[in-house]
Amino acid sequence: MMDAVKAYLSLRRATGFEDEQMPNACWTALAHFAAERKETRIRTQTAIDWAVQGPSLAQRDERLKTVCRFARHLRVEDDGHELPPTNHFGYRKWRRVAVHLLRE
């Protein structure tokens, strides 16, 4: 899976995307985590198990969503990759509403 990760990151960089949410070390960790399970394709349970290692709910959610984007990319050429659910952790970003805007 490491070759697929490298190709994916190279493509993203070439098209102007920067992966600020998930540093290269995390991508490497994902590839090694899958390799330890002798998996060459994205599997839902493996993606969830790997994402759970994030220290906060927000990070776990972001890790899983990143794997989902990666899986969608890989499924174009190989539908053997599973597509994990993006809302598995039920995390939702909340933004504060500026009170002074509500008064106007």
GROMACS elastic network, one bead per residue, 0.5 to 0.9 nm:
[ bonds ]
;  ai    aj funct       b0    kb
    1     4     6  0.51440   500
    1     5     6  0.62904   500
    1     6     6  0.87374   500
    1    30     6  0.88230   500
    1    31     6  0.55444   500
    1    32     6  0.82344   500
    1    34     6  0.74824   500
    1    35     6  0.72789   500
    1    39     6  0.79146   500
    1    40     6  0.53753   500
    1    41     6  0.69667   500
    1    42     6  0.85867   500
    2     5     6  0.50030   500
    2     6     6  0.61714   500
    2     7     6  0.85905   500
    2    27     6  0.84551   500
    2    28     6  0.70899   500
    2    30     6  0.86850   500
    2    31     6  0.52951   500
    2    32     6  0.77087   500
    2    35     6  0.86769   500
    3     6     6  0.51330   500
    3     7     6  0.61512   500
    3     8     6  0.85330   500
    3    31     6  0.89409   500
    4     7     6  0.51246   500
    4     8     6  0.60293   500
    4     9     6  0.85751   500
    4    31     6  0.89126   500
    4    74     6  0.79746   500
    5     8     6  0.51040   500
    5     9     6  0.61233   500
    5    10     6  0.84662   500
    5    27     6  0.68690   500
    5    28     6  0.78747   500
    5    30     6  0.89535   500
    5    31     6  0.72806   500
    5    70     6  0.82070   500
    6     9     6  0.52508   500
    6    10     6  0.60305   500
    6    11     6  0.85580   500
    6    27     6  0.87598   500
    7    10     6  0.50760   500
    7    11     6  0.61242   500
    7    12     6  0.86367   500
    8    11     6  0.51425   500
    8    12     6  0.62135   500
    8    13     6  0.86622   500
    8    70     6  0.74606   500
    8    73     6  0.79559   500
    8    74     6  0.85852   500
    9    12     6  0.50624   500
    9    13     6  0.61392   500
    9    14     6  0.84968   500
    9    17     6  0.89021   500
    9    18     6  0.88180   500
    9    19     6  0.82475   500
    9    24     6  0.86959   500
    9    27     6  0.89895   500
   10    13     6  0.52093   500
   10    14     6  0.60831   500
   10    15     6  0.86581   500
   11    14     6  0.50434   500
   11    15     6  0.62334   500
   11    16     6  0.87462   500
   11    17     6  0.86600   500
   12    15     6  0.52133   500
   12    16     6  0.63630   500
   12    17     6  0.51014   500
   12    18     6  0.70854   500
   12    19     6  0.81730   500
   13    16     6  0.51494   500
   13    17     6  0.51588   500
   13    18     6  0.61279   500
   13    19     6  0.83527   500
   14    17     6  0.74712   500
   18    21     6  0.86263   500
   19    22     6  0.57115   500
   19    23     6  0.65577   500
   19    24     6  0.83011   500
   20    23     6  0.62987   500
   21    59     6  0.88032   500
   21    62     6  0.73359   500
   21    63     6  0.81795   500
   21    66     6  0.83184   500
   22    25     6  0.80134   500
   22    26     6  0.60767   500
   22    27     6  0.71778   500
   22    62     6  0.81694   500
   22    63     6  0.71471   500
   22    66     6  0.76746   500
   23    26     6  0.55414   500
   23    27     6  0.68484   500
   24    27     6  0.50573   500
   24    28     6  0.62499   500
   24    29     6  0.85547   500
   25    28     6  0.50827   500
   25    29     6  0.61017   500
   25    30     6  0.86494   500
   26    30     6  0.61194   500
   26    31     6  0.86464   500
   26    63     6  0.86692   500
   27    30     6  0.50803   500
   27    31     6  0.63475   500
   27    32     6  0.87025   500
   28    31     6  0.51507   500
   28    32     6  0.61987   500
   28    33     6  0.84962   500
   29    32     6  0.51146   500
   29    33     6  0.59251   500
   29    34     6  0.85752   500
   29    50     6  0.86465   500
   30    33     6  0.50342   500
   30    34     6  0.62433   500
   30    35     6  0.85463   500
   30    47     6  0.81485   500
   30    50     6  0.68041   500
   30    51     6  0.87974   500
   30    67     6  0.87607   500
   31    34     6  0.52783   500
   31    35     6  0.61278   500
   31    36     6  0.87001   500
   31    40     6  0.88617   500
   32    36     6  0.60825   500
   32    37     6  0.86903   500
   33    36     6  0.52689   500
   33    37     6  0.67474   500
   33    38     6  0.88964   500
   33    39     6  0.88775   500
   33    46     6  0.80576   500
   33    50     6  0.70407   500
   34    37     6  0.52076   500
   34    38     6  0.63404   500
   34    39     6  0.52456   500
   34    40     6  0.70160   500
   34    41     6  0.80780   500
   34    42     6  0.78933   500
   34    43     6  0.86424   500
   34    46     6  0.68612   500
   34    47     6  0.84065   500
   34    50     6  0.85833   500
   35    39     6  0.55347   500
   35    40     6  0.69565   500
   36    39     6  0.75612   500
   37    40     6  0.89206   500
   37    46     6  0.82743   500
   39    42     6  0.74672   500
   39    43     6  0.79015   500
   39    46     6  0.88252   500
   40    43     6  0.89615   500
   40    81     6  0.88907   500
   41    71     6  0.86332   500
   41    74     6  0.87106   500
   41    78     6  0.89476   500
   41    80     6  0.68926   500
   41    81     6  0.51850   500
   41    82     6  0.76766   500
   42    45     6  0.89159   500
   42    46     6  0.73598   500
   42    47     6  0.69956   500
   42    67     6  0.82719   500
   42    70     6  0.87451   500
   42    71     6  0.63228   500
   42    74     6  0.85718   500
   42    80     6  0.80763   500
   42    82     6  0.55866   500
   42    83     6  0.75197   500
   42    84     6  0.85023   500
   43    46     6  0.53129   500
   43    47     6  0.61476   500
   43    48     6  0.86979   500
   43    71     6  0.89671   500
   43    80     6  0.89656   500
   43    81     6  0.64581   500
   43    82     6  0.51714   500
   43    83     6  0.74576   500
   43    84     6  0.74035   500
   44    47     6  0.51775   500
   44    48     6  0.62449   500
   44    49     6  0.85947   500
   44    81     6  0.87446   500
   44    82     6  0.58781   500
   44    83     6  0.64127   500
   44    85     6  0.77938   500
   45    48     6  0.51104   500
   45    49     6  0.59944   500
   45    50     6  0.84733   500
   45    84     6  0.78546   500
   46    49     6  0.50228   500
   46    50     6  0.60307   500
   46    51     6  0.84583   500
   47    50     6  0.51824   500
   47    51     6  0.60489   500
   47    52     6  0.86070   500
   47    63     6  0.86257   500
   47    64     6  0.65208   500
   47    67     6  0.67846   500
   47    68     6  0.84857   500
   47    84     6  0.70280   500
   48    51     6  0.50164   500
   48    52     6  0.60925   500
   48    53     6  0.89503   500
   48    60     6  0.85224   500
   48    63     6  0.88860   500
   48    64     6  0.65603   500
   48    84     6  0.76489   500
   48    88     6  0.81307   500
   49    52     6  0.52882   500
   49    53     6  0.71007   500
   50    53     6  0.56339   500
   50    54     6  0.79313   500
   50    60     6  0.85971   500
   50    63     6  0.82659   500
   50    64     6  0.82108   500
   51    54     6  0.58027   500
   51    59     6  0.79315   500
   51    61     6  0.72396   500
   51    62     6  0.82109   500
   51    63     6  0.53472   500
   51    64     6  0.54732   500
   51    67     6  0.86143   500
   52    55     6  0.79035   500
   52    56     6  0.87047   500
   52    57     6  0.83319   500
   52    59     6  0.87253   500
   52    60     6  0.55237   500
   52    61     6  0.85099   500
   52    63     6  0.85452   500
   52    64     6  0.85814   500
   53    56     6  0.86973   500
   53    59     6  0.89623   500
   53    60     6  0.70654   500
   54    57     6  0.73773   500
   54    58     6  0.83730   500
   54    59     6  0.54276   500
   54    61     6  0.85363   500
   54    63     6  0.75084   500
   55    58     6  0.85123   500
   55    59     6  0.66058   500
   55    60     6  0.72185   500
   56    59     6  0.51754   500
   56    60     6  0.61885   500
   56    61     6  0.85682   500
   57    60     6  0.50867   500
   57    61     6  0.61148   500
   57    62     6  0.85856   500
   57    89     6  0.73278   500
   57    90     6  0.89570   500
   57    91     6  0.67927   500
   58    61     6  0.51579   500
   58    62     6  0.61800   500
   58    63     6  0.86053   500
   58    89     6  0.88246   500
   58    91     6  0.65543   500
   58    92     6  0.81612   500
   58    93     6  0.80719   500
   59    62     6  0.50120   500
   59    63     6  0.59929   500
   59    64     6  0.85506   500
   60    63     6  0.51220   500
   60    64     6  0.62468   500
   60    65     6  0.86206   500
   60    89     6  0.75408   500
   60    91     6  0.89180   500
   61    64     6  0.52762   500
   61    65     6  0.61831   500
   61    66     6  0.85917   500
   61    86     6  0.77871   500
   61    87     6  0.75947   500
   61    88     6  0.77076   500
   61    89     6  0.60208   500
   61    90     6  0.79457   500
   61    91     6  0.63999   500
   61    92     6  0.88034   500
   62    65     6  0.50889   500
   62    66     6  0.60659   500
   62    67     6  0.86097   500
   63    66     6  0.51408   500
   63    67     6  0.63019   500
   63    68     6  0.86819   500
   64    67     6  0.50409   500
   64    68     6  0.61695   500
   64    69     6  0.87710   500
   64    84     6  0.76488   500
   64    85     6  0.81852   500
   64    86     6  0.66127   500
   64    87     6  0.86453   500
   64    88     6  0.82463   500
   64    89     6  0.87723   500
   65    69     6  0.63718   500
   65    70     6  0.86742   500
   65    84     6  0.84088   500
   65    85     6  0.82063   500
   65    86     6  0.53849   500
   65    87     6  0.81203   500
   66    69     6  0.51780   500
   66    70     6  0.63170   500
   66    71     6  0.86289   500
   66    86     6  0.89578   500
   67    71     6  0.60115   500
   67    72     6  0.85763   500
   67    83     6  0.86224   500
   67    84     6  0.78928   500
   68    72     6  0.61504   500
   68    73     6  0.86084   500
   68    82     6  0.88721   500
   68    83     6  0.60324   500
   68    84     6  0.59221   500
   68    85     6  0.74915   500
   68    86     6  0.66546   500
   69    72     6  0.51557   500
   69    73     6  0.63533   500
   69    74     6  0.87954   500
   69    83     6  0.87558   500
   70    73     6  0.51315   500
   70    74     6  0.63122   500
   70    75     6  0.86794   500
   71    74     6  0.50314   500
   71    75     6  0.59928   500
   71    76     6  0.88525   500
   71    81     6  0.63241   500
   71    82     6  0.68770   500
   71    83     6  0.58879   500
   71    84     6  0.80402   500
   72    75     6  0.51509   500
   72    76     6  0.68002   500
   72    81     6  0.82730   500
   72    82     6  0.86276   500
   72    83     6  0.67854   500
   73    76     6  0.57805   500
   73    77     6  0.80401   500
   74    77     6  0.59596   500
   74    78     6  0.61621   500
   74    79     6  0.76598   500
   74    80     6  0.89503   500
   74    81     6  0.68717   500
   75    80     6  0.69749   500
   75    81     6  0.57374   500
   75    82     6  0.78856   500
   75    83     6  0.83043   500
   76    79     6  0.67501   500
   78    81     6  0.64651   500
   79    82     6  0.74078   500
   83    86     6  0.86478   500
   84    87     6  0.89216   500
   84    88     6  0.81640   500
   85    88     6  0.55802   500
   86    89     6  0.81054   500
   86    90     6  0.87714   500
   87    90     6  0.52163   500
   87    91     6  0.71089   500
   87    92     6  0.87892   500
   88    91     6  0.81418   500
   89    92     6  0.89682   500
   96    99     6  0.87239   500
   97   100     6  0.87878   500
   97   101     6  0.78906   500
   97   102     6  0.80546   500
   98   101     6  0.55236   500
   98   102     6  0.69711   500
   99   102     6  0.52307   500
   99   103     6  0.67471   500
  100   103     6  0.53718   500
  100   104     6  0.70340   500
  101   104     6  0.57220   500
